Amino acid sequence: MTDKPTVLFVCVHNAGRSQMAAGYLQHLAQGQVEVLSAGSAPADQVNPWAVAAMAEEGIDITAEQPKVLTDGAVRASDVVITMGCGDTCPIYPGKRYEDWELEDPAGRGLDGVRPIRDEIKGRVTALIESLGVPVATR
């Protein structure tokens, strides 16, 4: 059993937004939060522009693979962050749910992904602070 909060990021393809958010949370919370990500209709691979945008921040998400959203992942989470996946995420009492309205990085080049990445970083930083966990400076 762990005292660490568990956060699940969910988007449709689990290839861009949720992967960047998970990468930031793992990096900025320095292991003080369990991080999960999944998609309602996972892609074959993580968006290469999302990988490149995160690499600019010093965060390597090249080993990540899109995963399918499961009931178990939602049940295991304290906080569920959805990003454009509609009503596909099951709702359980006692969980904290947030819906982050973010542009989909699919089909955008690096210049189009950077502003999305930066918005995600700000939201993840605020999330960490709301969890009472110290935020890494870089």
VMD Tcl script that builds the backbone (N, CA, C; Angstrom):
set m [mol new atoms 414]
animate dup $m
set s [atomselect $m all]
$s set {name element resname resid chain x y z} {
  {N N MET 1 A 0.844 -1.180 0.000}
  {CA C MET 1 A 0.000 0.000 0.000}
  {C C MET 1 A 0.891 1.246 0.000}
  {N N THR 2 A 0.491 2.237 -0.758}
  {CA C THR 2 A 1.284 3.454 -0.863}
  {C C THR 2 A 0.469 4.664 -0.418}
  {N N ASP 3 A 1.159 5.650 0.135}
  {CA C ASP 3 A 0.503 6.888 0.516}
  {C C ASP 3 A 0.509 7.883 -0.637}
  {N N LYS 4 A 1.194 7.531 -1.707}
  {CA C LYS 4 A 1.276 8.424 -2.851}
  {C C LYS 4 A -0.067 8.489 -3.563}
  {N N PRO 5 A -0.481 9.693 -3.977}
  {CA C PRO 5 A -1.692 9.771 -4.791}
  {C C PRO 5 A -1.428 9.183 -6.177}
  {N N THR 6 A -2.460 8.632 -6.787}
  {CA C THR 6 A -2.363 8.092 -8.144}
  {C C THR 6 A -3.192 8.964 -9.068}
  {N N VAL 7 A -2.574 9.397 -10.164}
  {CA C VAL 7 A -3.240 10.250 -11.149}
  {C C VAL 7 A -3.270 9.517 -12.475}
  {N N LEU 8 A -4.439 9.503 -13.106}
  {CA C LEU 8 A -4.639 8.887 -14.417}
  {C C LEU 8 A -4.975 9.979 -15.422}
  {N N PHE 9 A -4.206 10.046 -16.507}
  {CA C PHE 9 A -4.481 10.965 -17.608}
  {C C PHE 9 A -5.108 10.171 -18.745}
  {N N VAL 10 A -6.249 10.649 -19.240}
  {CA C VAL 10 A -6.971 9.933 -20.294}
  {C C VAL 10 A -7.253 10.865 -21.466}
  {N N CYS 11 A -6.877 10.442 -22.673}
  {CA C CYS 11 A -7.308 11.114 -23.891}
  {C C CYS 11 A -7.681 10.023 -24.898}
  {N N VAL 12 A -8.122 10.400 -26.056}
  {CA C VAL 12 A -8.632 9.411 -27.000}
  {C C VAL 12 A -7.551 8.417 -27.412}
  {N N HIS 13 A -6.432 8.922 -27.929}
  {CA C HIS 13 A -5.422 8.033 -28.505}
  {C C HIS 13 A -4.258 7.713 -27.577}
  {N N ASN 14 A -4.186 8.375 -26.413}
  {CA C ASN 14 A -3.080 8.176 -25.479}
  {C C ASN 14 A -1.742 8.298 -26.199}
  {N N ALA 15 A -1.685 9.269 -27.109}
  {CA C ALA 15 A -0.496 9.429 -27.933}
  {C C ALA 15 A 0.117 10.817 -27.852}
  {N N GLY 16 A -0.597 11.776 -27.276}
  {CA C GLY 16 A -0.098 13.141 -27.247}
  {C C GLY 16 A -0.313 13.802 -25.902}
  {N N ARG 17 A -1.506 14.368 -25.700}
  {CA C ARG 17 A -1.792 15.132 -24.488}
  {C C ARG 17 A -1.544 14.332 -23.217}
  {N N SER 18 A -2.135 13.149 -23.132}
  {CA C SER 18 A -2.000 12.360 -21.898}
  {C C SER 18 A -0.564 11.895 -21.680}
  {N N GLN 19 A 0.150 11.613 -22.759}
  {CA C GLN 19 A 1.551 11.192 -22.619}
  {C C GLN 19 A 2.427 12.353 -22.152}
  {N N MET 20 A 2.176 13.554 -22.694}
  {CA C MET 20 A 2.955 14.717 -22.246}
  {C C MET 20 A 2.643 15.028 -20.782}
  {N N ALA 21 A 1.368 14.975 -20.409}
  {CA C ALA 21 A 0.983 15.244 -19.028}
  {C C ALA 21 A 1.625 14.236 -18.081}
  {N N ALA 22 A 1.598 12.967 -18.454}
  {CA C ALA 22 A 2.208 11.927 -17.616}
  {C C ALA 22 A 3.714 12.161 -17.490}
  {N N GLY 23 A 4.355 12.522 -18.596}
  {CA C GLY 23 A 5.789 12.800 -18.560}
  {C C GLY 23 A 6.127 13.948 -17.631}
  {N N TYR 24 A 5.348 15.019 -17.712}
  {CA C TYR 24 A 5.569 16.156 -16.813}
  {C C TYR 24 A 5.329 15.765 -15.357}
  {N N LEU 25 A 4.251 15.046 -15.095}
  {CA C LEU 25 A 3.947 14.697 -13.708}
  {C C LEU 25 A 5.039 13.812 -13.119}
  {N N GLN 26 A 5.502 12.843 -13.879}
  {CA C GLN 26 A 6.587 11.981 -13.386}
  {C C GLN 26 A 7.833 12.807 -13.094}
  {N N HIS 27 A 8.139 13.730 -13.986}
  {CA C HIS 27 A 9.351 14.537 -13.860}
  {C C HIS 27 A 9.238 15.555 -12.726}
  {N N LEU 28 A 8.154 16.307 -12.709}
  {CA C LEU 28 A 8.028 17.412 -11.764}
  {C C LEU 28 A 7.680 16.965 -10.347}
  {N N ALA 29 A 6.994 15.830 -10.204}
  {CA C ALA 29 A 6.641 15.342 -8.861}
  {C C ALA 29 A 7.733 14.449 -8.281}
  {N N GLN 30 A 8.754 14.161 -9.049}
  {CA C GLN 30 A 9.926 13.406 -8.588}
  {C C GLN 30 A 9.572 12.129 -7.845}
  {N N GLY 31 A 8.659 11.338 -8.427}
  {CA C GLY 31 A 8.320 10.043 -7.849}
  {C C GLY 31 A 7.364 10.086 -6.680}
  {N N GLN 32 A 6.832 11.247 -6.353}
  {CA C GLN 32 A 5.925 11.361 -5.216}
  {C C GLN 32 A 4.461 11.141 -5.594}
  {N N VAL 33 A 4.217 10.870 -6.883}
  {CA C VAL 33 A 2.870 10.603 -7.386}
  {C C VAL 33 A 2.966 9.395 -8.315}
  {N N GLU 34 A 2.022 8.465 -8.174}
  {CA C GLU 34 A 1.927 7.359 -9.130}
  {C C GLU 34 A 1.225 7.910 -10.367}
  {N N VAL 35 A 1.782 7.641 -11.539}
  {CA C VAL 35 A 1.271 8.233 -12.770}
  {C C VAL 35 A 0.829 7.146 -13.734}
  {N N LEU 36 A -0.403 7.274 -14.229}
  {CA C LEU 36 A -0.957 6.364 -15.229}
  {C C LEU 36 A -1.473 7.188 -16.397}
  {N N SER 37 A -1.493 6.590 -17.585}
  {CA C SER 37 A -2.133 7.235 -18.729}
  {C C SER 37 A -2.751 6.153 -19.592}
  {N N ALA 38 A -3.816 6.539 -20.292}
  {CA C ALA 38 A -4.531 5.572 -21.126}
  {C C ALA 38 A -5.373 6.322 -22.139}
  {N N GLY 39 A -5.901 5.568 -23.102}
  {CA C GLY 39 A -6.754 6.163 -24.121}
  {C C GLY 39 A -7.982 5.322 -24.381}
  {N N SER 40 A -9.045 5.974 -24.782}
  {CA C SER 40 A -10.286 5.257 -25.096}
  {C C SER 40 A -10.168 4.505 -26.418}
  {N N ALA 41 A -9.310 4.974 -27.324}
  {CA C ALA 41 A -9.032 4.303 -28.599}
  {C C ALA 41 A -7.545 4.506 -28.899}
  {N N PRO 42 A -6.661 3.760 -28.219}
  {CA C PRO 42 A -5.220 4.015 -28.308}
  {C C PRO 42 A -4.662 3.919 -29.728}
  {N N ALA 43 A -3.718 4.815 -30.007}
  {CA C ALA 43 A -2.995 4.812 -31.281}
  {C C ALA 43 A -1.940 3.703 -31.261}
  {N N ASP 44 A -1.260 3.544 -32.372}
  {CA C ASP 44 A -0.194 2.546 -32.470}
  {C C ASP 44 A 1.092 3.002 -31.788}
  {N N GLN 45 A 1.295 4.324 -31.740}
  {CA C GLN 45 A 2.523 4.853 -31.146}
  {C C GLN 45 A 2.272 6.254 -30.616}
  {N N VAL 46 A 3.196 6.709 -29.773}
  {CA C VAL 46 A 3.123 8.070 -29.259}
  {C C VAL 46 A 3.461 9.025 -30.404}
  {N N ASN 47 A 2.754 10.144 -30.451}
  {CA C ASN 47 A 2.966 11.169 -31.466}
  {C C ASN 47 A 4.436 11.607 -31.451}
  {N N PRO 48 A 5.152 11.454 -32.574}
  {CA C PRO 48 A 6.576 11.820 -32.584}
  {C C PRO 48 A 6.826 13.303 -32.306}
  {N N TRP 49 A 5.861 14.166 -32.630}
  {CA C TRP 49 A 6.024 15.589 -32.326}
  {C C TRP 49 A 5.869 15.834 -30.832}
  {N N ALA 50 A 5.038 15.061 -30.163}
  {CA C ALA 50 A 4.924 15.153 -28.702}
  {C C ALA 50 A 6.237 14.697 -28.059}
  {N N VAL 51 A 6.815 13.626 -28.591}
  {CA C VAL 51 A 8.107 13.134 -28.094}
  {C C VAL 51 A 9.168 14.224 -28.257}
  {N N ALA 52 A 9.209 14.850 -29.437}
  {CA C ALA 52 A 10.203 15.896 -29.714}
  {C C ALA 52 A 9.988 17.114 -28.815}
  {N N ALA 53 A 8.737 17.507 -28.621}
  {CA C ALA 53 A 8.438 18.666 -27.777}
  {C C ALA 53 A 8.857 18.414 -26.334}
  {N N MET 54 A 8.630 17.209 -25.850}
  {CA C MET 54 A 9.023 16.880 -24.480}
  {C C MET 54 A 10.546 16.781 -24.355}
  {N N ALA 55 A 11.205 16.301 -25.395}
  {CA C ALA 55 A 12.670 16.222 -25.378}
  {C C ALA 55 A 13.271 17.614 -25.217}
  {N N GLU 56 A 12.623 18.622 -25.798}
  {CA C GLU 56 A 13.092 19.999 -25.622}
  {C C GLU 56 A 13.057 20.419 -24.155}
  {N N GLU 57 A 12.207 19.799 -23.375}
  {CA C GLU 57 A 12.075 20.087 -21.951}
  {C C GLU 57 A 12.968 19.170 -21.106}
  {N N GLY 58 A 13.712 18.292 -21.762}
  {CA C GLY 58 A 14.572 17.359 -21.041}
  {C C GLY 58 A 13.838 16.150 -20.495}
  {N N ILE 59 A 12.660 15.859 -21.067}
  {CA C ILE 59 A 11.848 14.728 -20.606}
  {C C ILE 59 A 11.730 13.730 -21.748}
  {N N ASP 60 A 12.167 12.512 -21.511}
  {CA C ASP 60 A 12.190 11.464 -22.531}
  {C C ASP 60 A 10.957 10.565 -22.401}
  {N N ILE 61 A 10.072 10.639 -23.389}
  {CA C ILE 61 A 8.893 9.763 -23.392}
  {C C ILE 61 A 8.947 8.772 -24.553}
  {N N THR 62 A 10.147 8.546 -25.109}
  {CA C THR 62 A 10.277 7.668 -26.271}
  {C C THR 62 A 9.892 6.223 -25.966}
  {N N ALA 63 A 10.048 5.782 -24.736}
  {CA C ALA 63 A 9.743 4.382 -24.397}
  {C C ALA 63 A 8.252 4.153 -24.129}
  {N N GLU 64 A 7.465 5.216 -24.062}
  {CA C GLU 64 A 6.040 5.070 -23.743}
  {C C GLU 64 A 5.265 4.481 -24.921}
  {N N GLN 65 A 4.236 3.723 -24.595}
  {CA C GLN 65 A 3.347 3.135 -25.585}
  {C C GLN 65 A 1.907 3.466 -25.210}
  {N N PRO 66 A 1.066 3.800 -26.187}
  {CA C PRO 66 A -0.343 4.027 -25.875}
  {C C PRO 66 A -0.968 2.777 -25.257}
  {N N LYS 67 A -1.806 3.016 -24.237}
  {CA C LYS 67 A -2.455 1.926 -23.512}
  {C C LYS 67 A -3.965 2.139 -23.534}
  {N N VAL 68 A -4.702 1.048 -23.493}
  {CA C VAL 68 A -6.157 1.134 -23.490}
  {C C VAL 68 A -6.655 1.470 -22.088}
  {N N LEU 69 A -7.670 2.306 -22.037}
  {CA C LEU 69 A -8.307 2.671 -20.775}
  {C C LEU 69 A -9.033 1.456 -20.210}
  {N N THR 70 A -8.742 1.138 -18.948}
  {CA C THR 70 A -9.414 0.013 -18.294}
  {C C THR 70 A -10.143 0.503 -17.054}
  {N N ASP 71 A -11.138 -0.237 -16.671}
  {CA C ASP 71 A -11.877 0.041 -15.456}
  {C C ASP 71 A -10.933 0.011 -14.258}
  {N N GLY 72 A -10.010 -0.928 -14.267}
  {CA C GLY 72 A -9.053 -1.070 -13.175}
  {C C GLY 72 A -8.176 0.158 -12.994}
  {N N ALA 73 A -7.762 0.782 -14.096}
  {CA C ALA 73 A -6.926 1.981 -14.004}
  {C C ALA 73 A -7.700 3.118 -13.341}
  {N N VAL 74 A -8.973 3.241 -13.688}
  {CA C VAL 74 A -9.799 4.285 -13.075}
  {C C VAL 74 A -9.991 3.994 -11.591}
  {N N ARG 75 A -10.294 2.739 -11.261}
  {CA C ARG 75 A -10.503 2.363 -9.852}
  {C C ARG 75 A -9.242 2.594 -9.015}
  {N N ALA 76 A -8.068 2.399 -9.619}
  {CA C ALA 76 A -6.800 2.536 -8.896}
  {C C ALA 76 A -6.382 3.990 -8.695}
  {N N SER 77 A -7.074 4.914 -9.334}
  {CA C SER 77 A -6.652 6.311 -9.338}
  {C C SER 77 A -7.423 7.145 -8.325}
  {N N ASP 78 A -6.712 8.116 -7.764}
  {CA C ASP 78 A -7.329 9.098 -6.875}
  {C C ASP 78 A -7.855 10.284 -7.679}
  {N N VAL 79 A -7.105 10.624 -8.741}
  {CA C VAL 79 A -7.456 11.746 -9.601}
  {C C VAL 79 A -7.478 11.245 -11.035}
  {N N VAL 80 A -8.546 11.569 -11.760}
  {CA C VAL 80 A -8.674 11.191 -13.172}
  {C C VAL 80 A -8.807 12.476 -13.977}
  {N N ILE 81 A -7.849 12.695 -14.880}
  {CA C ILE 81 A -7.839 13.877 -15.728}
  {C C ILE 81 A -8.194 13.427 -17.146}
  {N N THR 82 A -9.311 13.915 -17.668}
  {CA C THR 82 A -9.704 13.584 -19.036}
  {C C THR 82 A -9.366 14.751 -19.951}
  {N N MET 83 A -9.061 14.415 -21.192}
  {CA C MET 83 A -8.658 15.410 -22.181}
  {C C MET 83 A -9.329 15.090 -23.504}
  {N N GLY 84 A -10.569 15.444 -23.636}
  {CA C GLY 84 A -11.255 15.262 -24.907}
  {C C GLY 84 A -11.704 13.848 -25.200}
  {N N CYS 85 A -11.925 13.040 -24.184}
  {CA C CYS 85 A -12.368 11.666 -24.456}
  {C C CYS 85 A -13.855 11.485 -24.204}
  {N N GLY 86 A -14.552 12.581 -23.961}
  {CA C GLY 86 A -16.002 12.510 -23.815}
  {C C GLY 86 A -16.437 11.709 -22.612}
  {N N ASP 87 A -17.472 10.920 -22.795}
  {CA C ASP 87 A -18.072 10.164 -21.696}
  {C C ASP 87 A -17.556 8.735 -21.591}
  {N N THR 88 A -16.410 8.429 -22.208}
  {CA C THR 88 A -15.926 7.050 -22.207}
  {C C THR 88 A -15.269 6.641 -20.895}
  {N N CYS 89 A -14.974 7.585 -20.035}
  {CA C CYS 89 A -14.307 7.275 -18.773}
  {C C CYS 89 A -15.346 6.959 -17.704}
  {N N PRO 90 A -15.257 5.783 -17.066}
  {CA C PRO 90 A -16.220 5.454 -16.018}
  {C C PRO 90 A -16.087 6.396 -14.820}
  {N N ILE 91 A -17.198 6.669 -14.189}
  {CA C ILE 91 A -17.233 7.573 -13.037}
  {C C ILE 91 A -17.486 6.757 -11.770}
  {N N TYR 92 A -16.632 6.965 -10.758}
  {CA C TYR 92 A -16.792 6.293 -9.475}
  {C C TYR 92 A -16.848 7.332 -8.367}
  {N N PRO 93 A -17.725 7.149 -7.399}
  {CA C PRO 93 A -17.792 8.071 -6.268}
  {C C PRO 93 A -16.461 8.106 -5.513}
  {N N GLY 94 A -16.122 9.281 -4.999}
  {CA C GLY 94 A -14.920 9.419 -4.197}
  {C C GLY 94 A -13.666 9.735 -4.985}
  {N N LYS 95 A -13.757 9.742 -6.292}
  {CA C LYS 95 A -12.604 10.084 -7.134}
  {C C LYS 95 A -12.696 11.565 -7.510}
  {N N ARG 96 A -11.567 12.162 -7.698}
  {CA C ARG 96 A -11.527 13.545 -8.183}
  {C C ARG 96 A -11.386 13.502 -9.695}
  {N N TYR 97 A -12.304 14.145 -10.378}
  {CA C TYR 97 A -12.287 14.193 -11.843}
  {C C TYR 97 A -12.089 15.626 -12.304}
  {N N GLU 98 A -11.241 15.790 -13.324}
  {CA C GLU 98 A -11.069 17.078 -13.982}
  {C C GLU 98 A -11.076 16.828 -15.486}
  {N N ASP 99 A -11.690 17.739 -16.224}
  {CA C ASP 99 A -11.645 17.670 -17.682}
  {C C ASP 99 A -10.839 18.862 -18.174}
  {N N TRP 100 A -9.691 18.568 -18.760}
  {CA C TRP 100 A -8.837 19.622 -19.290}
  {C C TRP 100 A -9.131 19.785 -20.772}
  {N N GLU 101 A -9.668 20.928 -21.138}
  {CA C GLU 101 A -9.922 21.210 -22.546}
  {C C GLU 101 A -8.629 21.695 -23.170}
  {N N LEU 102 A -8.049 20.835 -23.989}
  {CA C LEU 102 A -6.781 21.118 -24.646}
  {C C LEU 102 A -6.899 20.775 -26.127}
  {N N GLU 103 A -6.217 21.519 -26.958}
  {CA C GLU 103 A -6.166 21.195 -28.383}
  {C C GLU 103 A -5.515 19.823 -28.556}
  {N N ASP 104 A -5.953 19.109 -29.575}
  {CA C ASP 104 A -5.360 17.809 -29.897}
  {C C ASP 104 A -4.108 18.049 -30.740}
  {N N PRO 105 A -2.948 17.523 -30.316}
  {CA C PRO 105 A -1.725 17.732 -31.090}
  {C C PRO 105 A -1.620 16.882 -32.356}
  {N N ALA 106 A -2.563 15.970 -32.566}
  {CA C ALA 106 A -2.505 15.106 -33.755}
  {C C ALA 106 A -2.497 15.948 -35.028}
  {N N GLY 107 A -1.611 15.613 -35.927}
  {CA C GLY 107 A -1.537 16.281 -37.220}
  {C C GLY 107 A -0.835 17.626 -37.196}
  {N N ARG 108 A -0.290 18.000 -36.056}
  {CA C ARG 108 A 0.426 19.274 -35.949}
  {C C ARG 108 A 1.922 18.997 -35.908}
  {N N GLY 109 A 2.683 19.900 -36.430}
  {CA C GLY 109 A 4.132 19.800 -36.334}
  {C C GLY 109 A 4.606 20.280 -34.973}
  {N N LEU 110 A 5.904 20.332 -34.813}
  {CA C LEU 110 A 6.499 20.729 -33.544}
  {C C LEU 110 A 6.027 22.117 -33.099}
  {N N ASP 111 A 5.960 23.065 -34.030}
  {CA C ASP 111 A 5.513 24.413 -33.675}
  {C C ASP 111 A 4.069 24.416 -33.173}
  {N N GLY 112 A 3.241 23.500 -33.662}
  {CA C GLY 112 A 1.862 23.401 -33.211}
  {C C GLY 112 A 1.707 22.672 -31.889}
  {N N VAL 113 A 2.667 21.813 -31.565}
  {CA C VAL 113 A 2.600 21.028 -30.327}
  {C C VAL 113 A 3.147 21.814 -29.136}
  {N N ARG 114 A 4.109 22.669 -29.363}
  {CA C ARG 114 A 4.737 23.407 -28.251}
  {C C ARG 114 A 3.738 24.168 -27.367}
  {N N PRO 115 A 2.799 24.943 -27.936}
  {CA C PRO 115 A 1.869 25.658 -27.054}
  {C C PRO 115 A 0.979 24.712 -26.240}
  {N N ILE 116 A 0.630 23.576 -26.802}
  {CA C ILE 116 A -0.164 22.577 -26.082}
  {C C ILE 116 A 0.669 22.014 -24.937}
  {N N ARG 117 A 1.916 21.683 -25.248}
  {CA C ARG 117 A 2.846 21.180 -24.224}
  {C C ARG 117 A 2.978 22.185 -23.087}
  {N N ASP 118 A 3.138 23.446 -23.423}
  {CA C ASP 118 A 3.337 24.474 -22.399}
  {C C ASP 118 A 2.090 24.639 -21.534}
  {N N GLU 119 A 0.915 24.552 -22.136}
  {CA C GLU 119 A -0.318 24.639 -21.354}
  {C C GLU 119 A -0.439 23.438 -20.412}
  {N N ILE 120 A -0.071 22.262 -20.923}
  {CA C ILE 120 A -0.103 21.052 -20.087}
  {C C ILE 120 A 0.844 21.207 -18.905}
  {N N LYS 121 A 2.031 21.753 -19.139}
  {CA C LYS 121 A 3.001 21.928 -18.049}
  {C C LYS 121 A 2.405 22.792 -16.943}
  {N N GLY 122 A 1.763 23.893 -17.316}
  {CA C GLY 122 A 1.148 24.761 -16.322}
  {C C GLY 122 A 0.058 24.056 -15.532}
  {N N ARG 123 A -0.757 23.270 -16.230}
  {CA C ARG 123 A -1.840 22.549 -15.551}
  {C C ARG 123 A -1.287 21.463 -14.632}
  {N N VAL 124 A -0.239 20.771 -15.077}
  {CA C VAL 124 A 0.359 19.722 -14.246}
  {C C VAL 124 A 1.000 20.343 -13.003}
  {N N THR 125 A 1.653 21.478 -13.163}
  {CA C THR 125 A 2.251 22.160 -12.017}
  {C C THR 125 A 1.175 22.519 -10.989}
  {N N ALA 126 A 0.053 23.062 -11.453}
  {CA C ALA 126 A -1.059 23.391 -10.553}
  {C C ALA 126 A -1.636 22.135 -9.908}
  {N N LEU 127 A -1.722 21.045 -10.667}
  {CA C LEU 127 A -2.214 19.774 -10.130}
  {C C LEU 127 A -1.319 19.290 -8.996}
  {N N ILE 128 A -0.016 19.329 -9.222}
  {CA C ILE 128 A 0.930 18.883 -8.196}
  {C C ILE 128 A 0.760 19.707 -6.925}
  {N N GLU 129 A 0.659 21.004 -7.094}
  {CA C GLU 129 A 0.482 21.883 -5.926}
  {C C GLU 129 A -0.819 21.557 -5.204}
  {N N SER 130 A -1.890 21.248 -5.950}
  {CA C SER 130 A -3.178 20.921 -5.326}
  {C C SER 130 A -3.107 19.600 -4.558}
  {N N LEU 131 A -2.161 18.741 -4.924}
  {CA C LEU 131 A -1.974 17.460 -4.247}
  {C C LEU 131 A -1.076 17.605 -3.013}
  {N N GLY 132 A -0.510 18.782 -2.833}
  {CA C GLY 132 A 0.358 19.013 -1.683}
  {C C GLY 132 A 1.733 18.410 -1.836}
  {N N VAL 133 A 2.156 18.227 -3.078}
  {CA C VAL 133 A 3.463 17.632 -3.367}
  {C C VAL 133 A 4.389 18.741 -3.852}
  {N N PRO 134 A 5.641 18.782 -3.405}
  {CA C PRO 134 A 6.575 19.795 -3.903}
  {C C PRO 134 A 6.822 19.638 -5.402}
  {N N VAL 135 A 6.951 20.751 -6.091}
  {CA C VAL 135 A 7.183 20.742 -7.534}
  {C C VAL 135 A 8.673 20.943 -7.788}
  {N N ALA 136 A 9.238 20.088 -8.641}
  {CA C ALA 136 A 10.646 20.260 -9.027}
  {C C ALA 136 A 10.788 21.556 -9.806}
  {N N THR 137 A 11.954 22.186 -9.711}
  {CA C THR 137 A 12.156 23.451 -10.403}
  {C C THR 137 A 12.380 23.273 -11.882}
  {N N ARG 138 A 12.766 22.130 -12.351}
  {CA C ARG 138 A 12.966 21.881 -13.783}
  {C C ARG 138 A 12.453 20.521 -14.122}
}
mol reanalyze $m
mol bondsrecalc $m
mol representation Tube
mol addrep $m
